[in-house]
Amino acid sequence: MNKMDNHPLRRSRAFLTVFLKEVRENLRDRRTLTSAFLMGPLLTPLLFVMIITVTINRELDKAEQPLKVPVIGAQYAPNLLGALEAGGVVPQPALADPERAVRDQQADLVLRIAPDYPKAWRKGEPVQVELIYDSSQRDSSTPVERVTRLVEGYSRQQGAMRLIARGLSPALGTPVVVAKRDQATAQSRAVLMFNMLPYLFVLTIFIGGMYLAIDLTAGERERQSLEPLFANPVPRWKIFLGKLAAICAFSTASLVICLVAFSVVGGFIPTEKLGMEVHLGASFALYVLLLQLPLIVLLGALQSMVAAFAKSYREAQTYLSVLMMVPILPSIALMVMPLKPQNWMYAVPLLGQHLGILDLVRGEGVAAVPLALCLAGTSLAALLVTLVTMQLYRSERLAISG
């Protein structure tokens, strides 16, 4: 009588038997449990929230705290220096080589006032001040914007006073005024900060099922346990579907843990300080789970297919590590080439999920047509990859190691 790890396979319940066997065995595997239920789903939200929170608080502190700026030629524009000091700038002694000091990150920026500033000012001519900075240094952007805003404000104020002194209305200096009407809501602005959230969810799914997919194909092939399994009088497609169901179960559990973690730690992100609002609660989690269900099957089948070509566990790890780069492509594409979402885009696997999750973050929800296209397109891709992997399971070479 054929046996499979002391669990007899029967045609009527082969799928369920394989599924329960793989789940039970891998629940005892520390490496699989760590990757599926700890590393991705728990650490990812914590790290994401920590980075966002530190970044927000740091930028806000830099915008509010006194800003030390070395000033060259401070004696030529005492009134300008007074306006800067009123705005929180603390003038520092001049530097001998400001360009080198900025390049060496000894100063975020340096303000230089030319010696002819007083003469041009008395004649009522335009005067120029220089801001020396290095735009490649991330820390320089906030100080530069802050000083620029103060100088421009001082310039507008002095220009208005010059017009008044000549008996003219200050409005003559601004014949055209732009009235900005920002239609963004507090929730829609959160997309700017949470643009990588869809990728994090996909990565959680991928990692959650990766080690299980490797173990159930290349791992068993290396241990030479696939051959006795295939010797049972059971269609191989049932064996594969049982294994695929186990992979999807671990990936789904990993995603659920990640969503719960985000709903908990998301409330600690100080988005209100930036005029943003984000809701990562139960409704958001349910919609994300719905969008990702066909993708879970697609990634599980794809991982199984790639791992089936590997002859060892380590070789399969290498292949799937390369495959892990695929889910980030939609995120990179949308950052490099911002596109206006169109319905057909939702039918593209990964891209559709990315756009749908951003719609949820924006607070708009996913419309019926995009939602249907997203589910249908990814489901079709999952079906095709599953059928191809089924064909691989029919090959006798799959059971042979070495």
Sequence and secondary structure as in RCSB ss.txt:
>XXXX:A:sequence
MNKMDNHPLRRSRAFLTVFLKEVRENLRDRRTLTSAFLMGPLLTPLLFVMIITVTINRELDKAEQPLKVPVIGAQ
YAPNLLGALEAGGVVPQPALADPERAVRDQQADLVLRIAPDYPKAWRKGEPVQVELIYDSSQRDSSTPVERVTRL
VEGYSRQQGAMRLIARGLSPALGTPVVVAKRDQATAQSRAVLMFNMLPYLFVLTIFIGGMYLAIDLTAGERERQS
LEPLFANPVPRWKIFLGKLAAICAFSTASLVICLVAFSVVGGFIPTEKLGMEVHLGASFALYVLLLQLPLIVLLG
ALQSMVAAFAKSYREAQTYLSVLMMVPILPSIALMVMPLKPQNWMYAVPLLGQHLGILDLVRGEGVAAVPLALCL
AGTSLAALLVTLVTMQLYRSERLAISG
>XXXX:A:secstr
   STT    GGGHHHHHHHHHHHHHTT HHHHHIIIIIIIIIHHHHHHHHHHHHHHHHHHHHHS EEEEEESGG
G HHHHHHHHHTTEEEE   SSHHHHHHTTS SEEEEE TTHHHHHHTT    EEEEE TTSGGGHHHHHHHHHH
HHHHHHHHHHHHHHHTT  GGGG SS         TTGGGGGTSTTHHHHHHHHHHHHHHHHHHIIIIIHHHTT 
HHHHHTSSS HHHHHHHHHHHHHHHHHHHHHHHHHHHHHHGGGS GGGGT     SHHHHHHHHHHHHHHHHHHH
HHHHHHHHT SSHHHHHHHHHHHTTGGGHHHHHHHHS     GGGGGSTTHHHHHHHHHHHHTS   HHHHHHHH
HHHHHHHHHHHHHHHHHHT GGGG   
